[in-house]
Amino acid sequence: MSRVCQLTGKKAIVGNNVSHSNIKTKRKFNPNLHQKKIFVPELGGWVMMKVSAKGIRNITKKGAWNCILEANNKGLL
């Protein structure tokens, strides 16, 4: 199961845990992903997508079909 948003392309990035004594160890920052069932009127049905919180906000703002087309043009779908 990949941790990549299907609409925005967000994925895990690498950083450091920094202790009180300033010792640094590697860690991952994972995106805030949700498995969502989205209704797309243009397709006349539901689509299951793995979407980040920002992707959900984009769907609310622009509409599901426009977001899917943009992601397809970027090569994410």
N, C-alpha and C positions, 0 to 999 in steps of 0.2 A: 504494500500500500504506500504509494508515494505521497509525500506531504507537499503538494504543489497545488495552488489555486488554479482552477481551470479557466477563470475569467481574467484575472490580473497577472498570473504567472508568479505570484509570491511564493518563495520557498524558504527553507531553513537557511540561516546564516550562522557563522561561527564567531564566537567571542570568547571572553575570559571570565571565569569566576575570580574575584579578587577578595582574598581573605583580609582579616584585620591586620595581619602581619605582612600584607602586600604580596603574598604568594599567589601566582596566577596559574590557573589550570583551565584547560579548554572546556567549552560547553557549547550547546546549540540553542539558538533562539528560533523556535518553531512558529510558523504563522498560525493565526487564530482561524482554523478551518472547521467547517461544518458540512455535513452531508445533508443537502437540501433537495427537496422535491419541488420543482418550479413549474408552474403552469405557463405554457407558451401558446397564446391564442393563434398565432400565425401557423403553428404546427398542429394545432387542435388537440394538444395532449400535454402530458406531464413529462418532465425531463429530470433525471437524477444527476446532480452535480456536486462536486466537492468545491466549495466556495469559501473564500475568506470573508471576514466581517466587512471589509471594504468592498468586496465584490457584491455582497448582499445590499449594501447601501447604493452601489451603482445600479443594481437591478431595480431598486425602488425608485431611483431618480430617472433613469433613462428608459427603463423597460427591459424585459428579458430578451426579446428578439434583437434589439440594438446591441446589447452587451455581447450576445452570442456572435453576432456578425463582426463586431470589433475584435473579439478574441480569435475568431477564425482568420481575419486579415492579418493579425499579429503572428499567426502560426501556433497558437496555444491549443487550439482544438483540432 
